[in-house]
Amino acid sequence: MTLAVSYASGASDKPLLGSTIGEFFDHTVKHHADREAIVSIHQQVRLTYRQLAKRVDNLAKAFIGAGFKKGDRIGIWSPNNVEWLITQYATAKAGLILVTINPAYRSHELAYVLKQSGCKGLVLQNQFKSSNYEQMLCELCPELRNVKPGQLVSNDYEQLTTIISITKSAVTGIYSWDDFNHLATESSDELLDARLSDQDMDDPINIQYTSGTTGFPKGATLSHHNILNNGYFVAETMNFDASDRLVVPVPLYHCFGMVMANLGCLTHGACAIYPSEAFEPEAVLDAVQKEKATALYGVPTMFIAELALPNFSNYDLKTLRTGIMAGAPCPVDTMTQVNEKMNMTEVEIAYGMTETSPVSFQTRVDSPLEKRVSTVGSVHPHVEVKIINPDTSKLCNVGEMGELCTRGYSVMLGYWENPEATSLAIDDCGWMHTGDTAVMDADGYVNIVGRIKDMVVRGGENIYPREIEEYLMTHANIEDVQVTGVPDEKYGEEIIAWVRLSGQSHLSEKDIIDFCKGKIAHYKVPRYIRFCNEFPMTVTGKVQKYKMREISTKELNLQEQETA
């Protein structure tokens, strides 16, 4: 059907799943007991669904035995590992709300999350790279050094009692992983079954703190129904089945990892493969080759890094079939290379946000190639979407640019204990306002132009950075580029392009500007060029354009212009 206005709803011949994560976990274990569920290469751990279930149930009983009640919050602060996965499913079975904490957080951010969510427990890895998690926690809670495990009393963190280390700890107030798991003897299978039956699919089960560009992050509160179904339909749209093996280099604390990967695999009896604690391009391709993976996830910058490896051609990637590229706009050239050079002929683009569990759009295998490389696809099953004029809230016609809104099962319950922010994000009709600028075509395919707040206004001209980025990526010597605005006394804002060159290439600022002249509108030609080796990024691989703006403004000695 040809559309006239920018509204679409996702039909499906498959109904929504009407169960809790714990119930569905048991269902999958029953039907796929002897299939591999998880391979953690850096830990040298392999578990079938039956073996995983034993560890999950034991940890769930340990939580119950330690006195955790339904609805208590448990934080997890760790890079990717098997214990992370076990904690995810154990908390779900015990009816606890898992608070996923960004591994890049430092003590100030951790303090905020622990207080705002009211965490009773925290699972952590002692140390990762330059982050000494244990040390930072002890700075916040020095009482940990003088109490028994599970008996923390802190004036600053009134609800926090129990800290669990994934390994061992020299701090007296922190449980080792093994010691905490022994508390399962204080509970029983019957108590676990009772806890499981006491849950509803609409209960909150996860709080994910969204990385705002200003101020403290907000805790998107997600239900069993939200994330179980989203994981299911992401994998279903990829034609997943129990034979699929998915390499997961994206962080588990984020929806991409814990929902699209972990729950996507769980709902189909497939296997998740963790190549390393954090992204390492060589480890990813090695995992694909050795584990005969059929699918690979990543943000565009990850795929760019993998393709750029000097020994890329040495890896055997012929088992790859599909995967997802998401988390940031994907350059068309990168998508084409992944398709052709990595054998991912069915690779798909997905778009969403934490607040919508996360995916709202996804390309399909049978979509025209042009649509697969130039859009984020069409609306997800059981989801409604519309594009509105942000000033009038009126529905846009097809082809008109406006703000993307979504509605349906995937919209979060709200921001944790923040009704004001919730009401600003979700309107009275249940529409989640994404803050993203988008265009829908007559076939229902959507192109994300950028964030409303990322738009650059130069002398009254609205400029969307992605358009310039896509053009610059066609230069043979440019490996990656990010565009943002910087303050300008005359025009209000000017364009700066951060450019990462490929290999040993050499380009001057003049070369790049000359490449643009006559090819894109004069007002879109970058005023400034900054060559770099990397961009400021979140741990999920999203470029932090507000930081680019801050750095560039300072380096160029520019002044932010006051606005009314």
N, C-alpha and C positions, 0 to 999 in steps of 0.2 A: 504493500500500500504506500502510495506517495503522500508524504506529509506536507501540510501547508503551514502549520505552526510548530513551534519547537517544544513538543510534548511527545513522550513515548512511554509505553509500559512494556515490561518484559514478560511475555507469556512463557509458559513451560508446560510440557506434558508430564513433568515430574513434580510431585507435591513437595512442599516444605517438610523438613524433618521435624517431628513433634516430640523430641526427647531431650533430655539433658546430656551433657558431654559424658558424664559418668556412665549413663545407661548405654549410650552409643559405643563407648569404649568397650564395655563388656560384650556388646553385640559383635563388634569387630573381632575381638579375641576369640569368641566362640566360633566364628566362621573362618578365621585365618590364623589359627593358633600357631602353626608351625612355619608360617612365612616370616621372613626377616622384617622387623618393624623399624629398626634403627641400626645404623652403622656409624659410629663415631671414630673416624680414622685416626685423629690425633690422640685419642684415648685408647685405641686398639680394643674397642668394645663392639660386640655384635650381639643383638638380642632379637629373638623371635617375639611375636606378639604374646605368646604364653609366658616367656621369660620376663618381658616387660611388665606384664600384668602382675606378676608376683612381686616385683619391686614397687610398682605403683600402689598396690593394695597394702603392702607393708608400710610404706610411708604415710598413706592415708590413715591407717590405724594408729600410727605413731602420733600424728597430729591430734587425733581424737583422744588418744591416751595422755597426751600432754595438756589436755584441757581446752583445746580450740573448739569454739562453738560455730554453728552455721552462721555465715555472714562476717566472721572475723577476717581481717585483712592480713595477708602474708606477702611481704615484698620479696622480690628476687632480683639480685644485683650481681650479674655474672655474664661472662661471654658464653658462647655456644658450647654446650656439652650435654651428655646424657642425663646428668642430674637435673638440668634445666627442664628437659622433657618430662622426666619422672615427676618433678614438682608440679608442672603444669597439669598433669592428669590426676595426681594425688590430691591436689587442692580442689579440683573439680569434683572428684568423688566424695570428698569430705565436706563439700558445700562451702568452702572458703573462697574468698575473693582474692585472686592473685593480682598483686600490684607489680607490674613489670617496670623495672628501673633501668634507664639508659646506662650502659657500662661506661660511657664517657662522663657521666656526672661526677662532680666533686662534692666535697662535704657540704657546701652551702646549698646545692641543689638537692642532695640527699636529705638534708635536714628538713627542707620544705616538703618533700614528698612524704616522708615518714610522719610528719605532723599533720599535713593536710588530709592524708588518707586514713590516719589513725591506725597505722600498722601495729598488730600485736606481735608478729613474728617477722624475721628477715632471714632469708637464705642467701648466702654470699660465697663467692670465691675469694680466698684470702688476698690474692694479688693478680693483676693482669697488666702486662706491659709496665707503664709508668705509674699505674694506679694501685696503690696499696689500700685496698678496700677496708681491711681490718683496722689499719692505722687510722684512717679517716673516721671510721665508726667509733673507735675508742676516743678520738678527740671530741666527738659529740656526746658520747656516753662513757666517761672515764670510770663510772661505777662498775663497768664490765670486768675490770681487772681485780675486783674484790668481792665478787658474788659467785654463787654456784650457777651452772647453766640453767636457764629457764626462770631465774629469779631476779632478773634485772628490775630495779626500781629507779626510775629517772624522773626528776622534776620537770625536765624539758620535754620528754616523750612519755607521757603518762601511761599510754596503752601498751608500750613496747616492753615485752617481757622476755622474749625468746629469740636468740640468735643461733643460727645453724651454719656451720662451715661445710662447704662441699667436700673439703679434705679434712685436715686436722688443724687445730689451733692451739697456740701456746697461751692464749688468753683464757683465764679460768672461767669466765662467765659465758663462753661460747661452746656450744655443743659441737663435737665432731659429727660428721655425717653418719658414721656407724653407730655412735652412742645414741644419737637421736632416734635412729631407726629401731634401736632396741626397745624404745618405749612402746612399740607395737604390742608388746606383751601386756601392757596396761589396758588394751582394748580387745576387740574380738571381731570375728567376721559378722556376727549378728549386729553389733553396734554399727559397723560400716554399712551393712545392708539397710539398717534403719535410717542412717544419715542419708543414704542415697535415695530412699523412698520419700524422704521429707523434703526433697527439692522439686522445684518447678522450673520448666524450661525458660520462664521469664525472669527468674532470679538473676541478680547481678553476679557475675563470675570473674570479671576481669576489669581492672582499671589501668588504662594506658594514658600516660601523660604526653600530651601533644606538645611538640616543640614550638612554642610561639616565638616570633621574632622580637617581641618586647615583653618585658615582665616575666612573671613566673608561668610555667606551663599549667594547663588545665587537665583534669583527670577525666578522660572520656570513659564512661561506665558502660560496659558491654555485658549482655546477658548470654546464657547458654544458646538461646534461640538465635541471637545476632550472629555469633561467630561460628557456631557449628554449621549453620546453613551456608554462611558465606564461604567457608572452607570447602564445603561439599560442592557448591555450584561453581566455584573457581576450577576445581579439579574436574568436575563433570563437563564443563565447557571445553576443557583440554582433552576430553575423551580418555581420561585416566581409568585404569583398572588395577587389579591387584598385582599385575606383572610389572607395573611401572616402578622405576627407581629414580628418585629425585635428589639431586645434589643441591644442598642448601647453604650457600655462603652468606646469605643475608642474616642479620642479627635476629635472634629469637625474641628479644624484648619487644620487637616491633610486630605489627600485624602481618607484615609480609612473611615473617618467619613463623610465628606461633599460630596464625590462622591459615594463611594461604598454603604454607608448607606443611606444618605439623598436622593441623586438622584436615587439610586436603588429603594427605596421605592416610590418616586414620579412617576417614569416611569411605575410603576405597580399598582398604587393606594393602596399600602400597608401602614402599620402604623409603624412609628419609635418610639421607647420607650427609653427615657433617664433615666437611673436609679439614676444618681447622677451627680454632677458637674465634678468629676474626678473619676477615677477607684476606686471602693470599692467592693471587691469580694462578701461580704454579700449582698450589695445592688443589685448586678447583679442577683444573684440567687433568691433573694426575688422578683425582678421584673419579672423574668421568671415565677415564681410560681403564683404570684398574677395577672399578665396580660395575663396568658396563652399564652406565647410567643411561636412562631413556629421556630424562628431563633435567633442565637446569634453570634455576631462578637467578635473578640479579637486577640491579639498577643499571642504567646505561653506562655509568662510569666503570662498573665492574666488567661489563662485556668489552668496553673499549680497552681496559687494562689487559684482559685476557688475549684479545686479538693483537695487541701490541708486543706481546712477549717475543723476544728474539728467536726462541725455539718453538714457537707456536706450531709450525708445520710438522714437528716431530710427534705431536700427540695424535693418537687414534681416537677420533670422536664419532666414528660411524654409527655407534649405538644410539646417539642422541636423535630424538624425534621432535620433541616439543620443549616448552618452557615458557617462562613469563619474564617480560621486561617491564618493570614498573617502578614507581617511586619518584620519577622525574620524567620530563619530556624526553623522548627518544629521538636522536637525530636519524633521519631517513637512511643516511649512508651506513650508520652503525647497524640498523635493523637489516639492511640488505646483506651486509657482511656476515652477520650472525646466521642469517638464512642460508647463505651460500657456502661460507667457509667452515661453519661449525655443524653443518648437517642438520640444523634445527629448522627443517622445512615447515614445521607446524608451529613455530614460535609465535606467541601471542603477546599483545600489549594489554595491560590492565590499568585501570585508573580508579582511584578512590581516595578515601581519607580515613584516618583512624576513627572518626566519629560515625562512619558508615561501615564499619566492621571488616575490611575496608572497601571492598570492590563494588563499584556501581556499573562500570563499563568494561567490556572485554572484547577483543577481536575474536573472530571465529576462523577455523581452518578453511571453511568454504567461502569466506569473504573474498571479494576481488582483491588481487595483490595490491592495487593502488590504495584501497581502503585499509589494508593491513599494515601498510607502512606509513600512512599519512594521518591516521585517526587513532583514537583510543577504542574504537569499535562501537558496538551498539549496546543498548541497555541490558543489564543482567536479568536473569529470570526473577520474577516476583518483585521487581523494583520499578518505581515510577521516576521519571526525570522530566524536568522542564528547564527552559532557559528564559529568564525574565529580564526586562529592563531594570537595572538596579535603582534607577531614580523613581520610576513609576510603579514597579512591581507587576507591570502588565506583561503578558506572554509575548515573547518575540516571534516574529515570522521566521520561517526557515531561512537560513542564510544570514540572519541578523545576529550580531554579537551581543551577549548579555551574561548575567550571572547564572551559573548552573546550580540547580536545586534538586535534591533527591528525597524520595519518600518510600517507606515500606518497612519490611521486617528488619532491615539492616541498620536502620537509624538507631543510634545509641539511646540508652535510657536517659542520659543527661550527663552533665559534668558533675563529678562527685562533690556534693555539698556546696554547689555553686549555682543556685537557681537563677540568678541574674544573668550569668553567662549563658546558661542553658536557654533561657527565653530569648536571648539575642540571636542564638544560633538556630533554634527550631521554632518556627512560627506556630500560630494557633491552629493551623491546618495540618501540622505534622511535617512540614517541609524543612529539610536541613539545608541551610544556605551555606554553600561551600566556600564562597569567596573567590572562586575560580571563574575566569572569563572563558566562555566557550561559544562555539558555533555548531548548530545541528544542520545536516543536509536533508534533502527530501527523502532519503532512504533511512534516516534515523541514525546515521553515523555522526559521531561528535568529534570535533577537534578542540583540544584545550589550548587556548591562546596564551594564557598565563594567569598569574594571580592578579586580582584587581589592584592590589597594593603594589605589585611589581611593575605595573604599567608606568611607562615614562612619558611625561607630558613635556614636550619641547616646543616652546613658542605656540602653544595651543594645539599642536599635533599630538594625538595619542599614538604612542609607539609601543608595540609589544615585542619584548626582547627575543622571543623564540624565532620570529621571522628573520631577524638579523643573524641569529645563531645558525639557523638552518642554511642560510646562504653562505656564511663563512666556512661552514663545514664542508662545502663543495671544493674548497681549495686543497690541492693534493698535499700540501705541506703542513696543514693544520690538523692536529689530532683531536683537539677538543677546544671549545670556546664557550664562555659565559658572558652575557651582556647585561649591564644594569645602567641605572642613571646616576649621575652625580650633579650636585648643585651648580647652577650657572647664573651669573648676575644678569645676563642679557635675556636668555631664553627660559629661565626658571630651572631647567634641567638640560644636561647634555648626556651623550652616550659614551660609555667606556666599554671596551671589549677586553676581557682577560683572555689571552691566547696561549694555548699550550701547543708547541710545535711537535711534529712527529720526527722521531729518530734524530739525526744530525742536521736536520733542516735549518736553514738560516733565512729569516725574513726580517725586513725592517718595518717600522711603522708605516713608512711611505708605501711599501709594497702592498700592505693590507688595505690601506685607504684607496690606493689606485685600483685595487681589485674590486672595490665596492663602487667606485665612481662610474656612473652610467649604467649600473646594473641594479641598484636599488635606489629608492628615492633619496634625494640629497640630504633630507633631514634625518634619514636613518643611518647615514654613514657615520661611523664612530668618530667622535671628536678626539678621543684618547685611545691609545693602545697600551696595554700592559702585558708584557710577556711573563709567563710564570710556569712553574713546574707542577703546581697543584692549586686547587681551589679550597677555600674554607668550606668544610662540609660537616654535616651531622654524621653520627655513627651509621645511619642508614644510607648514606651516600647522597643525601640531598644537599645541593649547593646552597650555602647560606648567603643569599644575595645582599641581605642587609649588612653583613660583615664586609662583603666586597665593597659596598658603598662607603662604609665607615673607613676602611683602609685607604681606598682611592681618594676620598675627600681629604684625608690627612696628608697623604703623600703628595697630592697636587696643590696642597695649601689652599683649598677652597673653603668657602664659608656657606653653611646651610642658610637658605633664604627663609626669612620669616614669612609665615602665611597667616591670613586672617582667620 
